[in-house]
């Protein structure tokens, strides 16, 4: 397996953590649906110049179907997460989002036939445990978020979203992977502008159906466009790094997504939470556990 994928994924995790920090700042003043629609529009505009160097001939009808499928799954998943975040505390929803790599690994095993070694599987499990511990720092009892599983329909929304994100990640591997890996071999710089175009269309439609449509988009751009644009640049950056990792020969999507999860660790460190918030000991231990998990995956 080409070791360059680790560098690309770590870069994606660092950029994603920066995007997350700026996003949290922005969402204090903006509705989540409105923010995401504007973000998708800006991302589509940022990637638009790639059309001039894209290999259009590589886009078969099958590839376009798969790319739209990935964008559709991601868009719907966002709606479910947004609904959950709107109705229950983030300290309850965040710990469940760390189970995303597990869903991806299961779907990749079924659809792509990816098989992990024992050590890699152990690494994913350790990384998830560390991330769960890190994200549940708002609770004195680590098991407190789990008590909500059977009580809230919004937790079920989270798990549906994780399933959809897992499908989207597997589709990415199918689209970008080399023919030797069973993929379509679509170039990353051809994939990026098309998937962001689809994401923008989907989220605009969702704004029209579930929020205040173009009025909200216009208001959001007028009030907060600078910060949203920064997040859009960072988002395109980490997606580009991640997709390059996925496109490399022999790389397993079930390993890419867990390493990408290190963004939670980087967000804690970069955001200063490790030094300025409570539960420093738990956060420190969680970070160490996540690093151990990442090392086991990479070995």
Secondary structure, 3 states (H helix, E strand, C coil): CCCHHHHHHHHHHHHHHHHHHHHHHHHCCCCHHHHHHHHHHHHHHHHHHHHHCCCHHHCCHHHHHHHHHHHHHHHHHHHHHHHHHHHCCHHHHHHHHCCHHHHHHHHHHHHCCCCCCHHHHHHHHHHHHHHHHHHCCCCCCCCHHHHHCCCCHHHHHHHHHHHHHHHHHHHHHHHHCCHHHCCCCCCHHHHHHHHHHHHHHHHHHHHHHHCCHHHHHHHHHHHHHHHHHHHHHHHHHHHHHHHHHHHCCCCCHHHHHHHHCCHHHHHHHHCCHHHHCCCHHHHHHHHHHHHHHHHHHHC
